[in-house]
């Protein structure tokens, strides 16, 4: 029973970490696009 709870907690932590990583990558790409756009003007 305790092992199931630990695995569920680890699974939830992995999902949250992947979500934050995806948001980080999207914002990083947006910053790059904005920087490129600013340089062309």
mmJSON file of the N, C-alpha and C atoms, coordinates in Angstrom:
{"data_MODEL":{"atom_site":{
"group_PDB":["ATOM","ATOM","ATOM","ATOM","ATOM","ATOM","ATOM","ATOM","ATOM","ATOM","ATOM","ATOM","ATOM","ATOM","ATOM","ATOM","ATOM","ATOM","ATOM","ATOM","ATOM","ATOM","ATOM","ATOM","ATOM","ATOM","ATOM","ATOM","ATOM","ATOM","ATOM","ATOM","ATOM","ATOM","ATOM","ATOM","ATOM","ATOM","ATOM","ATOM","ATOM","ATOM","ATOM","ATOM","ATOM","ATOM","ATOM","ATOM","ATOM","ATOM","ATOM","ATOM","ATOM","ATOM","ATOM","ATOM","ATOM","ATOM","ATOM","ATOM","ATOM","ATOM","ATOM","ATOM","ATOM","ATOM","ATOM","ATOM","ATOM","ATOM","ATOM","ATOM","ATOM","ATOM","ATOM","ATOM","ATOM","ATOM","ATOM","ATOM","ATOM","ATOM","ATOM","ATOM","ATOM","ATOM","ATOM","ATOM","ATOM","ATOM","ATOM","ATOM","ATOM","ATOM","ATOM","ATOM","ATOM","ATOM","ATOM","ATOM","ATOM","ATOM","ATOM","ATOM","ATOM","ATOM","ATOM","ATOM","ATOM","ATOM","ATOM","ATOM","ATOM","ATOM","ATOM","ATOM","ATOM","ATOM","ATOM","ATOM","ATOM","ATOM","ATOM"],
"id":[1,2,3,4,5,6,7,8,9,10,11,12,13,14,15,16,17,18,19,20,21,22,23,24,25,26,27,28,29,30,31,32,33,34,35,36,37,38,39,40,41,42,43,44,45,46,47,48,49,50,51,52,53,54,55,56,57,58,59,60,61,62,63,64,65,66,67,68,69,70,71,72,73,74,75,76,77,78,79,80,81,82,83,84,85,86,87,88,89,90,91,92,93,94,95,96,97,98,99,100,101,102,103,104,105,106,107,108,109,110,111,112,113,114,115,116,117,118,119,120,121,122,123],
"type_symbol":["N","C","C","N","C","C","N","C","C","N","C","C","N","C","C","N","C","C","N","C","C","N","C","C","N","C","C","N","C","C","N","C","C","N","C","C","N","C","C","N","C","C","N","C","C","N","C","C","N","C","C","N","C","C","N","C","C","N","C","C","N","C","C","N","C","C","N","C","C","N","C","C","N","C","C","N","C","C","N","C","C","N","C","C","N","C","C","N","C","C","N","C","C","N","C","C","N","C","C","N","C","C","N","C","C","N","C","C","N","C","C","N","C","C","N","C","C","N","C","C","N","C","C"],
"label_atom_id":["N","CA","C","N","CA","C","N","CA","C","N","CA","C","N","CA","C","N","CA","C","N","CA","C","N","CA","C","N","CA","C","N","CA","C","N","CA","C","N","CA","C","N","CA","C","N","CA","C","N","CA","C","N","CA","C","N","CA","C","N","CA","C","N","CA","C","N","CA","C","N","CA","C","N","CA","C","N","CA","C","N","CA","C","N","CA","C","N","CA","C","N","CA","C","N","CA","C","N","CA","C","N","CA","C","N","CA","C","N","CA","C","N","CA","C","N","CA","C","N","CA","C","N","CA","C","N","CA","C","N","CA","C","N","CA","C","N","CA","C","N","CA","C"],
"label_alt_id":[null,null,null,null,null,null,null,null,null,null,null,null,null,null,null,null,null,null,null,null,null,null,null,null,null,null,null,null,null,null,null,null,null,null,null,null,null,null,null,null,null,null,null,null,null,null,null,null,null,null,null,null,null,null,null,null,null,null,null,null,null,null,null,null,null,null,null,null,null,null,null,null,null,null,null,null,null,null,null,null,null,null,null,null,null,null,null,null,null,null,null,null,null,null,null,null,null,null,null,null,null,null,null,null,null,null,null,null,null,null,null,null,null,null,null,null,null,null,null,null,null,null,null],
"label_comp_id":["UNK","UNK","UNK","UNK","UNK","UNK","UNK","UNK","UNK","UNK","UNK","UNK","UNK","UNK","UNK","UNK","UNK","UNK","UNK","UNK","UNK","UNK","UNK","UNK","UNK","UNK","UNK","UNK","UNK","UNK","UNK","UNK","UNK","UNK","UNK","UNK","UNK","UNK","UNK","UNK","UNK","UNK","UNK","UNK","UNK","UNK","UNK","UNK","UNK","UNK","UNK","UNK","UNK","UNK","UNK","UNK","UNK","UNK","UNK","UNK","UNK","UNK","UNK","UNK","UNK","UNK","UNK","UNK","UNK","UNK","UNK","UNK","UNK","UNK","UNK","UNK","UNK","UNK","UNK","UNK","UNK","UNK","UNK","UNK","UNK","UNK","UNK","UNK","UNK","UNK","UNK","UNK","UNK","UNK","UNK","UNK","UNK","UNK","UNK","UNK","UNK","UNK","UNK","UNK","UNK","UNK","UNK","UNK","UNK","UNK","UNK","UNK","UNK","UNK","UNK","UNK","UNK","UNK","UNK","UNK","UNK","UNK","UNK"],
"label_asym_id":["A","A","A","A","A","A","A","A","A","A","A","A","A","A","A","A","A","A","A","A","A","A","A","A","A","A","A","A","A","A","A","A","A","A","A","A","A","A","A","A","A","A","A","A","A","A","A","A","A","A","A","A","A","A","A","A","A","A","A","A","A","A","A","A","A","A","A","A","A","A","A","A","A","A","A","A","A","A","A","A","A","A","A","A","A","A","A","A","A","A","A","A","A","A","A","A","A","A","A","A","A","A","A","A","A","A","A","A","A","A","A","A","A","A","A","A","A","A","A","A","A","A","A"],
"label_entity_id":["1","1","1","1","1","1","1","1","1","1","1","1","1","1","1","1","1","1","1","1","1","1","1","1","1","1","1","1","1","1","1","1","1","1","1","1","1","1","1","1","1","1","1","1","1","1","1","1","1","1","1","1","1","1","1","1","1","1","1","1","1","1","1","1","1","1","1","1","1","1","1","1","1","1","1","1","1","1","1","1","1","1","1","1","1","1","1","1","1","1","1","1","1","1","1","1","1","1","1","1","1","1","1","1","1","1","1","1","1","1","1","1","1","1","1","1","1","1","1","1","1","1","1"],
"label_seq_id":[1,1,1,2,2,2,3,3,3,4,4,4,5,5,5,6,6,6,7,7,7,8,8,8,9,9,9,10,10,10,11,11,11,12,12,12,13,13,13,14,14,14,15,15,15,16,16,16,17,17,17,18,18,18,19,19,19,20,20,20,21,21,21,22,22,22,23,23,23,24,24,24,25,25,25,26,26,26,27,27,27,28,28,28,29,29,29,30,30,30,31,31,31,32,32,32,33,33,33,34,34,34,35,35,35,36,36,36,37,37,37,38,38,38,39,39,39,40,40,40,41,41,41],
"pdbx_PDB_ins_code":[null,null,null,null,null,null,null,null,null,null,null,null,null,null,null,null,null,null,null,null,null,null,null,null,null,null,null,null,null,null,null,null,null,null,null,null,null,null,null,null,null,null,null,null,null,null,null,null,null,null,null,null,null,null,null,null,null,null,null,null,null,null,null,null,null,null,null,null,null,null,null,null,null,null,null,null,null,null,null,null,null,null,null,null,null,null,null,null,null,null,null,null,null,null,null,null,null,null,null,null,null,null,null,null,null,null,null,null,null,null,null,null,null,null,null,null,null,null,null,null,null,null,null],
"Cartn_x":[0.825,0.0,0.873,1.877,2.761,3.561,3.944,4.716,3.867,2.588,1.691,1.599,1.521,1.436,2.712,3.849,5.133,5.203,4.804,4.851,3.876,2.705,1.755,2.315,3.0,3.601,4.71,5.529,6.606,6.02,4.968,4.318,3.76,3.122,2.581,3.705,4.795,5.932,6.523,6.599,7.13,6.219,4.915,3.969,4.074,4.166,4.299,5.616,6.692,8.0,7.986,7.392,7.302,6.457,5.404,4.557,5.346,6.069,6.868,7.967,8.56,9.611,9.05,7.847,7.212,6.935,6.412,6.142,7.446,8.504,9.817,10.313,10.175,10.623,9.811,8.505,7.649,8.021,8.22,8.608,9.99,10.91,12.246,12.192,11.366,11.209,10.565,9.585,8.947,9.925,10.797,11.805,12.764,13.167,14.045,13.364,12.096,11.368,11.271,10.988,10.885,12.225,13.312,14.639,14.97,14.649,14.893,14.052,12.813,11.933,12.457,12.96,13.503,14.747,15.552,16.781,16.494,15.365,15.08,14.53,14.022,13.443,14.464],
"Cartn_y":[-1.193,0.0,1.262,1.288,2.454,2.604,1.466,1.511,2.119,1.787,2.365,3.882,4.338,5.773,6.475,5.858,6.444,6.53,5.459,5.477,6.491,6.646,7.648,9.051,9.288,10.598,10.884,9.877,10.05,10.304,9.575,9.778,11.181,11.671,13.026,14.051,13.832,14.75,14.775,13.629,13.565,14.329,14.159,14.862,16.37,16.812,18.246,18.771,18.023,18.449,18.557,17.584,17.645,18.826,19.122,20.263,21.563,21.734,22.948,23.025,21.892,21.88,22.301,21.829,22.219,23.72,24.257,25.694,26.475,26.004,26.659,26.678,25.547,25.476,26.403,26.464,27.333,28.794,29.187,30.572,30.881,29.935,30.142,30.342,29.562,29.71,31.059,31.458,32.758,33.907,33.802,34.846,34.915,33.749,33.723,34.379,34.047,34.653,36.161,36.625,38.05,38.743,38.112,38.701,38.798,37.756,37.791,38.861,39.018,40.031,41.434,41.642,42.952,43.29,42.289,42.54,42.893,42.427,42.692,44.073,44.738,46.066,47.162],
"Cartn_z":[0.0,0.0,0.0,0.862,0.929,-0.362,-0.954,-2.204,-3.316,-3.37,-4.378,-4.209,-2.973,-2.702,-3.151,-2.896,-3.314,-4.835,-5.533,-6.996,-7.575,-6.954,-7.419,-7.229,-6.125,-5.872,-6.88,-7.163,-8.14,-9.52,-9.876,-11.171,-11.305,-10.255,-10.265,-10.386,-9.676,-9.742,-11.147,-11.798,-13.164,-14.122,-13.974,-14.849,-14.656,-13.415,-13.131,-13.697,-13.517,-14.027,-15.547,-16.228,-17.687,-18.145,-17.424,-17.773,-17.666,-16.552,-16.395,-17.443,-17.806,-18.825,-20.177,-20.506,-21.769,-21.804,-20.704,-20.641,-20.77,-20.127,-20.214,-21.661,-22.353,-23.743,-24.635,-24.423,-25.229,-25.014,-23.753,-23.484,-24.048,-23.946,-24.518,-26.017,-26.698,-28.142,-28.479,-27.69,-27.905,-27.722,-26.734,-26.507,-27.692,-28.214,-29.393,-30.584,-30.818,-31.935,-31.779,-30.557,-30.312,-30.546,-30.113,-30.306,-31.792,-32.545,-33.989,-34.664,-34.224,-34.793,-34.489,-33.27,-32.895,-33.702,-34.053,-34.802,-36.253,-36.793,-38.205,-38.444,-37.406,-37.601,-37.582],
"occupancy":[1.0,1.0,1.0,1.0,1.0,1.0,1.0,1.0,1.0,1.0,1.0,1.0,1.0,1.0,1.0,1.0,1.0,1.0,1.0,1.0,1.0,1.0,1.0,1.0,1.0,1.0,1.0,1.0,1.0,1.0,1.0,1.0,1.0,1.0,1.0,1.0,1.0,1.0,1.0,1.0,1.0,1.0,1.0,1.0,1.0,1.0,1.0,1.0,1.0,1.0,1.0,1.0,1.0,1.0,1.0,1.0,1.0,1.0,1.0,1.0,1.0,1.0,1.0,1.0,1.0,1.0,1.0,1.0,1.0,1.0,1.0,1.0,1.0,1.0,1.0,1.0,1.0,1.0,1.0,1.0,1.0,1.0,1.0,1.0,1.0,1.0,1.0,1.0,1.0,1.0,1.0,1.0,1.0,1.0,1.0,1.0,1.0,1.0,1.0,1.0,1.0,1.0,1.0,1.0,1.0,1.0,1.0,1.0,1.0,1.0,1.0,1.0,1.0,1.0,1.0,1.0,1.0,1.0,1.0,1.0,1.0,1.0,1.0],
"B_iso_or_equiv":[0.0,0.0,0.0,0.0,0.0,0.0,0.0,0.0,0.0,0.0,0.0,0.0,0.0,0.0,0.0,0.0,0.0,0.0,0.0,0.0,0.0,0.0,0.0,0.0,0.0,0.0,0.0,0.0,0.0,0.0,0.0,0.0,0.0,0.0,0.0,0.0,0.0,0.0,0.0,0.0,0.0,0.0,0.0,0.0,0.0,0.0,0.0,0.0,0.0,0.0,0.0,0.0,0.0,0.0,0.0,0.0,0.0,0.0,0.0,0.0,0.0,0.0,0.0,0.0,0.0,0.0,0.0,0.0,0.0,0.0,0.0,0.0,0.0,0.0,0.0,0.0,0.0,0.0,0.0,0.0,0.0,0.0,0.0,0.0,0.0,0.0,0.0,0.0,0.0,0.0,0.0,0.0,0.0,0.0,0.0,0.0,0.0,0.0,0.0,0.0,0.0,0.0,0.0,0.0,0.0,0.0,0.0,0.0,0.0,0.0,0.0,0.0,0.0,0.0,0.0,0.0,0.0,0.0,0.0,0.0,0.0,0.0,0.0],
"pdbx_formal_charge":[null,null,null,null,null,null,null,null,null,null,null,null,null,null,null,null,null,null,null,null,null,null,null,null,null,null,null,null,null,null,null,null,null,null,null,null,null,null,null,null,null,null,null,null,null,null,null,null,null,null,null,null,null,null,null,null,null,null,null,null,null,null,null,null,null,null,null,null,null,null,null,null,null,null,null,null,null,null,null,null,null,null,null,null,null,null,null,null,null,null,null,null,null,null,null,null,null,null,null,null,null,null,null,null,null,null,null,null,null,null,null,null,null,null,null,null,null,null,null,null,null,null,null],
"auth_seq_id":[1,1,1,2,2,2,3,3,3,4,4,4,5,5,5,6,6,6,7,7,7,8,8,8,9,9,9,10,10,10,11,11,11,12,12,12,13,13,13,14,14,14,15,15,15,16,16,16,17,17,17,18,18,18,19,19,19,20,20,20,21,21,21,22,22,22,23,23,23,24,24,24,25,25,25,26,26,26,27,27,27,28,28,28,29,29,29,30,30,30,31,31,31,32,32,32,33,33,33,34,34,34,35,35,35,36,36,36,37,37,37,38,38,38,39,39,39,40,40,40,41,41,41],
"auth_comp_id":["UNK","UNK","UNK","UNK","UNK","UNK","UNK","UNK","UNK","UNK","UNK","UNK","UNK","UNK","UNK","UNK","UNK","UNK","UNK","UNK","UNK","UNK","UNK","UNK","UNK","UNK","UNK","UNK","UNK","UNK","UNK","UNK","UNK","UNK","UNK","UNK","UNK","UNK","UNK","UNK","UNK","UNK","UNK","UNK","UNK","UNK","UNK","UNK","UNK","UNK","UNK","UNK","UNK","UNK","UNK","UNK","UNK","UNK","UNK","UNK","UNK","UNK","UNK","UNK","UNK","UNK","UNK","UNK","UNK","UNK","UNK","UNK","UNK","UNK","UNK","UNK","UNK","UNK","UNK","UNK","UNK","UNK","UNK","UNK","UNK","UNK","UNK","UNK","UNK","UNK","UNK","UNK","UNK","UNK","UNK","UNK","UNK","UNK","UNK","UNK","UNK","UNK","UNK","UNK","UNK","UNK","UNK","UNK","UNK","UNK","UNK","UNK","UNK","UNK","UNK","UNK","UNK","UNK","UNK","UNK","UNK","UNK","UNK"],
"auth_asym_id":["A","A","A","A","A","A","A","A","A","A","A","A","A","A","A","A","A","A","A","A","A","A","A","A","A","A","A","A","A","A","A","A","A","A","A","A","A","A","A","A","A","A","A","A","A","A","A","A","A","A","A","A","A","A","A","A","A","A","A","A","A","A","A","A","A","A","A","A","A","A","A","A","A","A","A","A","A","A","A","A","A","A","A","A","A","A","A","A","A","A","A","A","A","A","A","A","A","A","A","A","A","A","A","A","A","A","A","A","A","A","A","A","A","A","A","A","A","A","A","A","A","A","A"],
"auth_atom_id":["N","CA","C","N","CA","C","N","CA","C","N","CA","C","N","CA","C","N","CA","C","N","CA","C","N","CA","C","N","CA","C","N","CA","C","N","CA","C","N","CA","C","N","CA","C","N","CA","C","N","CA","C","N","CA","C","N","CA","C","N","CA","C","N","CA","C","N","CA","C","N","CA","C","N","CA","C","N","CA","C","N","CA","C","N","CA","C","N","CA","C","N","CA","C","N","CA","C","N","CA","C","N","CA","C","N","CA","C","N","CA","C","N","CA","C","N","CA","C","N","CA","C","N","CA","C","N","CA","C","N","CA","C","N","CA","C","N","CA","C","N","CA","C"],
"pdbx_PDB_model_num":[1,1,1,1,1,1,1,1,1,1,1,1,1,1,1,1,1,1,1,1,1,1,1,1,1,1,1,1,1,1,1,1,1,1,1,1,1,1,1,1,1,1,1,1,1,1,1,1,1,1,1,1,1,1,1,1,1,1,1,1,1,1,1,1,1,1,1,1,1,1,1,1,1,1,1,1,1,1,1,1,1,1,1,1,1,1,1,1,1,1,1,1,1,1,1,1,1,1,1,1,1,1,1,1,1,1,1,1,1,1,1,1,1,1,1,1,1,1,1,1,1,1,1]
}}}
